[in-house]
Amino acid sequence: MRKLLLGFSMLLGLVLSKSSAYGQGSTPHFSYKIELRSDGYYYATMKSDVAYSASSNQTTISTIQYTLVAPIGTFAPISATSTSMTNLVGGVEDLLPSTNAGNYIWSTQRTALNTSLEYGYFALTGSPILPNIVAGVEIPLFRFRTQACIGSIRMYRNVADGTGGADTPKLNSANSIYLSGINGALSESYKDNYGTATVCPTPPVSDLTTSISGPSTGTPSTPFVYTVTVNNVGSGASTGSVSESFSIPTGLTFNSGGGSGWTCAPTGPVAGPTTIVCTNSSPNIPASGSVSFPLNVTPTTTGGIAISGIVSGGGETNTSNNSATSNTTTVGCGISAGVLSKL
């Protein structure tokens, strides 16, 4: 790879001296982009500011070097000392719309710059032949996946531009993009990036809330049921165990609860004040979904009664919306005055 990259520098002066022979009114340029798409792949693309004709034998590429700057640990483990990209999943997939696939290969190499950044090099050797190149129309180069997105990836900058300052040369003699062969002799070391740095997608996560509903009225010594609902208002399904703890006040006895995967402890009857915890080992509540279960209780006194609950678990990180209090159930004596008739 080092010999190949050093050869680029020697080739650069030669081909630049020839480029004016192809009748371009101005020096043509290619711009480049790296993009992380929803399918989890990073896509490398380029586009030209002038048109090239395949019929005039202007669209054959002899070499490309494409360099990326990434958080260290992206292309290989942080502790890696080799130049192999061991964190790529499935290698590099060629996307060039060439008419002679199989006559060229993509190779990869990486190197750590410091404790926070590393460079990834994607080199094409061979001679792909492209169809007519239309000015300003994007040309796919290759795509790849990493084991995980640990931070933004961007193009290496040979020189300062609108996206930031020049990067530190290392291994590749400061070439961010090196493309030669288009138009027979064009050699291109860098122009610009027409895309911004990639951004890791926000992973879907659960966010659990709860609600507790009981009857509006009750009678002493007569059981009634609270319906407990656990809602997932997050972007992803819940994972793992989910629990909800309930504060049972004085004047209320917990009889039983749960079902459909939920179990409650301690088992009733237990008089308040006490705490009851109901757990489901894997409810797998989908995003925008909910599950419900009952709590059977018996009031032992008159007056207004309510219980509160706090849900937890399910892989969520937002714990600011996990508590709820039931509506107040008014417990009366259960005797109706009826209508008095004068004798």
N, C-alpha and C positions, 0 to 999 in steps of 0.2 A: 504493500500500500504506500509506504514512504517513497519508493522509487517511482510509483505511478504519480504521486502528488508532486514530487520534484520535477517530473517530466512535464507536468502542467505548466509550471513557471517558464520552462524553456520554450514550450510550444506557444505560450502566450505572445512573446515578442514576434515570433515567426508569423503567426496567423494575423496579428494586428497589422503587420506590414502589408498583408495581402488583401485585407478586407475592403480597401478602397477600390479594388479592381472589379467589384461586382455592381458598380453603378448605383449604390444607394445614395439618395440625396442627403441623408444624414446618417450618423452612426446608429444602427438599429440596436434595440435593447430588449432583454427579457426581464420580466418582473416575476416574483415568486411568492408563494403563500404556503403556510402549514395550517391545517384546520382540523379540529376534533369534531366529528359529526356524531349524530345520535346513535349510530350503529356501533360506537365504541372504537372506531378506527380513526387514526390520524391520516389525513389525505394531503399529499404534497402535489402542488400544481404550479404551472407557470403560464405566462402569456406574453406575446410579442407586441411591440408597438408598430410593427410593419408586417405586411403580408409576404409570404414566401410561396413559391410555386413548385410543386412536386414535378411538374412536367419540365421544369428548367433545372431539375436536379439540385434544388436549393434546400431540401428538407431532410438531409441525412445528418445525424448527430454522431460525432465520434466519441465524445466524453461528456459526462456531467458529474460534478461534485456538488452535493447539496448538504449544507451543514446546519445543525440545529443546536440551540442552547436550551438546556433543561435542568431542573433541580437534580442534584446528585442523587443517584439511586433510581433514576428513571429507566435508563438503558441497561444497567447492571447494578448489582448490590453495592451499597456504599463502600463496603470493604474490598470490592473487587480490584485487583491489580492488573488484570489482563485487559486487552482492547476489544474483547468480544462483547456483543450486545446480548447477554444471556437473559435479559428480562423481556425480550420480544416474544410474542406468542405467535408461532407459525412463520416467523421470518418476515421478509419483505415481499409484497405482492405487486408485480409489475402492472401498471395501468396504461402505459403508453399506447396510443392508437397506431402502432406501427404496422407496416405491411410485411414485415419480415421477422416476426417474433421467433425467438430461439437463436438469433444471431448476436445477442448481447446479454449481459447479466448485471444485476445489482449486487453490490457487496457492501458490508457495513463495518464500522469501526467506531469505538468510543474512547474518550479519555477524560479523566477528571481534571478540571481546571483548578479548583480549590475545594474547600470544605463544604461549599454550598451549590456549586454548579459543575456540570459536565457538558461535553460537546459530543454530538452524535453525527457521524459522517456517513452519507449514503452516496456511493460512487457507482456510476454506470460506465461499463466498458463494453465495447462492441460498436455496432453501427446500425441502430434502429433507423428506419426510414418512415417519416411521417407523411400523412396526406397533406394537401394544401394547408398552410397555416394562415388563418384569418387574423388580421390585426385586432387586438383587444379581446379575443376569444380564448377562454381558459383551456389549457391542455393538461390532462391528468398525467402525473408521473408515476407515483407508486402510493401504496398505503401500508400501514402497519398497526399493530396493537401492542400495548405494553401490559404488563401484569396488573398495574394499577395506575391511576392518574394521581400523582402526588404534588402536582403544581403545574403552572403554565409553561408551555414550550413555545419558542419563537425562533425566527431566523437569526443566524449569526450575522452581525453587522461588520463588514470590512471597514466602513467609514461611518462617521456620525451622520444620522439622517433624522427625519421627523419622528422616528420611533425611539431614538436614544443615541447614546454615544457608541463609538467604535468598541468592538470586543477585543479581548486580549488574544493575540496570535498564539496558536499552539498546535503543533503536529502538522497542520495543513497549510503552512505558509500564508495564513490569513485569508485564504480563499473561502468565502461563504458559498457562492455559486460559481462554478466554473463550467461553462458550456462551450464546446467547440465543435465545428463541423457544419452547423447550419449555414446555408448559403456558400458552402464549400470551404470557407475560411474564417467565419466569424468566431471570435473568441470573446467570451463575456465573463468577467470576474464578479461584477456586482452592479446592480442598479438600485433596486428598491424592493420593499415588501408591500404588496397590495392588500395584505390582510393584517390583522392584529394578532397578538399572542393568543394561543389557545387558552381556554378557561375550563377547569375541571367541572363536569356536570355536578349539580347538587344531588347527592344520592337520595332516593326516596326513603323517608323515615315515617314512623308512626307517631301519632300525637293523640294520647288518650284523654278523654273527658268522661264524666259520669253524670247521671241524673237519677233521682230517687223520687218515686211517686207513690203516695198512699191515699187512702180515702179521706174525704173532708170531715167525716164524723165517725165516732166509734162509741162502743159501750164497754164499761168495765167488765173484765173477765170474759170478754168475747173476742176471740182471735180475729185479726185481719192481716192482710198481706201488703207489704211494700214491693213494688216492682223496681228492680235496680237495672239500669241500662248503662253499659260501657260503650262509648262511641269512639270511633277512630276518625279524627278530623285531619289526620296527616296525609302525606303523599304516598306512603307505602304501607304494606300490611304489617301488623304487629308480629313480633317474633318472641318466642319463649313464653315464660310464665307471666300471667297477669294476676294481680291480687287487689282486693279492695277491703279496707278496714272500716268498720262502722262503730260509731259511738252510740251505745244504747243507753238512754238516760234513765234516771230513777222514775218509777211508775210504769216501766215497760219491761216485759219479759220476752227474751228471744226464745222461740220454740225450735225452729229449723230453717234451713235455707239451702240454696244451691240447686243442683240438678244440671243436666246437659253439659257435664264436664266440670261443673263448679262444686266444690266442697267447702263447708264452713266449719270453723272451729273457734271456741269449743262447741261441742254439740249441746243442744238445748235439752230441757229448759234452763236458761240462765237469766237471773233477774238483774236489771240494771241498778246502778251504773256499771257497765262493762264494755269491753271491746270485743267485737266479733270480726274475724278475718276470713274472707271467702277467696278461694284461689282456683284458677284454671291453669293447668300446666302448659297448654298450647291452644288457646282459642283461635289464633291466626285470624284476627279481625282485619278484613280488607280495608283499604283506604275508602273513606266515606261509608263504612259499614258499622254495624253495632251488634251486640249480643245482650241478652237480658236474662235475669234469673230472679226468683222470688225470695223474700225474707218473710217468714211467718212469725208474727209477734202477738202478744196479748197485753192490753193495757190493764193496769191494776189500780188505777186511781183516775179521778176526773181531772179535767183541765186540758190545756193545749200540749200536744206531744209532737216532737219532730226528731229525726235522727240525721246524722251527718256521715258522709263517707269520703274516703280518699283513695283513689285508684293509683296503681303504680305498676311498673314493669313494661313488658311488651316491646322493649327496645327503644322506647322514646327518650328524648332528651329534654323536651319542654315540660317542666313540672309546675309551671305557673298556673295551670288551668285544671288541676287534677281533683279538686274538692267540690263537693256539692252538699246541700242540705235539703231535705225533703220539705214538702208543704206541711203545714201544721194540721194535725188531725185533732179536732175538738172532741174530747171524750166526755159524754154526759152520763146522767144517772140511769138512763134507759127507761124512765117512767113518764108516761104522758099524762098531763093533767086532765085531759078529756074535756067534757062539757058538763057543768053543774046545772041541775034542774031544781027549781024551787018546788018544794013539796007543798 
